[in-house]
Amino acid sequence: MSLKGLSPAHQRALFHALHLEWETARNMHPDPSIRALKPPVFSLHQGKKILGKWSVEKREISLSLGLVLNHGWDTIREVLFHEMAHQLAHELYGAFGEKPHGPAFLKACRLLGANPKASGSFAPLKERLQSDAQPAEDALTSRIRKLFALSQSSNTHESQLALAKAHALMEKHQIQTLKKNKEKTSHSNFITIFLGEPTLRHHREFYALANFLTEHCFVRCVWTMACVLEKGKMGRALEISGTAPQVLSAEYTYGFIVGAIDRAWETFCQKVGHNPGRYRKSDFAEGMIEGFSEKLRQEKTDNASRALDIIRDPFLDDYLAIRYPRIVSRTSRGRRVSPEFMAKGRQEGKKLSLAPGLDKKEPP
């Protein structure tokens, strides 16, 4: 049956993508009993209150039409893995006499790195992110926002001093968060989203940008396999995890830097009278990210901040260990770069200052 708002071709592409995501999660799991699981049937339903559901009788995972039409792939994927955990609980662990979210289901969620809450009337990922990040504003958060606004001052010294103080206060905020978390045993205060869309290939600067966010925004970055819907193939996406305010800050910073790179490269091309090509843009962009990172490190050092150490959150580390039980670190292979374009980009990066709105969008 054709569902309103989704063409037959789009439906086929979507079902193919869901199958690829399900199959990848199964095939990459170290447990042979999970790898022997048979694929379910996929369908869409028009219910507005239920994001996804698993039918034992039909062996069917059904997702809401509103979910697939109005939300990003990270949100769809979160609900898919939740329903896959229900399938696992019934077909592998025999959870027929248990409550829907009983012990077998929770075990399946841990094994798959799935969110046990991501279904029913649960708010979709991005809506939850915004609501979780809007508690009553404390004095420290208010001060950080004011400093980021002041960093746009036309007075260069005042601007740089304000930016340095803002980053020092962000570290203080992180330390306070860690102290509060010591009393918590749940991972429910962490959230995971994609930055950008899954693609088959990412340019080099996005790997440098992931390292930048890890160092300066207190989030963890993972390159995870995810389906590229329009290509019908598995690619990769940059996934970040942290508390809601941290994730929003990193999302803002990511967009700010990507936009700044595009604008600076366009200006450079106009100045030299031609476009030197995509590889040279990557050199230029990596230089910009490196230059901006150097600037932030220097500002921290000059203001007796916590120097260059990345503040680690052991609770976030535990969350990631459950979500990615086989995570590995890789070093990129040697590549030919242009020192000239790297240097030009580094000069531009040292001029950057984050605009207001790091933790909340300012009114127009």
Buried (B, 14 or more C-beta within 10 A) or exposed (E): EEBEEBEEEBBEBBBBBBBBBBEBBBEEBEEEEBEEBEEBEBBBBEBEEBBBBBBEEEBBBBBBBBBBBEBBBBBBBBBBBBBBBBBBBBBBBEBEEBEEBEEBBBBBBBBBBBBBBBBEEBBBBBEBBEEBBEEEEEEEBEBBBBBBBBBBBEEEEEBBBBBBBBBBBBBBBBEEBBEEBEEEEEBEBBBBBBBBBBBEEBBBBBBBBBEBBBBBBBBBBBBBBBBBBEEEEBBBBBBBBBBBBBBBBBBBBBEBBBEBBEEBBEEBBEEEEEEBEEBBBBBBBBBBBBBBBEBBBEBBEEEEBBEEEEEEBEBBEEBBEEBBEEEEEEEEEEEEBBEEBBEBBBEBBBEBBBBBBBBBEEEE
